[in-house]
Structures are given as structure tokens and as C-alpha cells.
Amino acid sequence: MANVELRKQISIFVPLSDWKAIRHEAARRRIPMTELCRRWMKPDLTRLRNSEPNHK
């Protein structure tokens, strides 16, 4: 069986105008807003993972 990492949800508050812009961009790309945010965060998360000595 594949090693599946546990997942946790995060929530952030953004101004309504930002939320609408994100929603519009996600619709334009035809992907969920969550996926768009995940893609935007990935480069920084990769950097954080690589710099944290005790990441599990």
C-alpha cells in the first residue's frame, strides 16, 4: 500500500475582492479554487520542507 501522508485543512480570510479574483482565475483555468491556491503555495512549501530539519 502506498505511503499516504495525513492531511489537515487550513483556512484564511481575504478581502472579498481578492476572493472574487481568485475565484475568477480558478474558473478561467477550470480548476477548483483550492487547487489554484495549492499550486501557488507549492514553491514556498517545497522550500520550507527542504529547510526544516525535523519535518516528518
Secondary structure, 3 states (H helix, E strand, C coil): CCCCCCCCCCCCCCCHHHHHHHHHHHHHHCCCHHHHHHHHHHHHHHHHHHHCCCCC
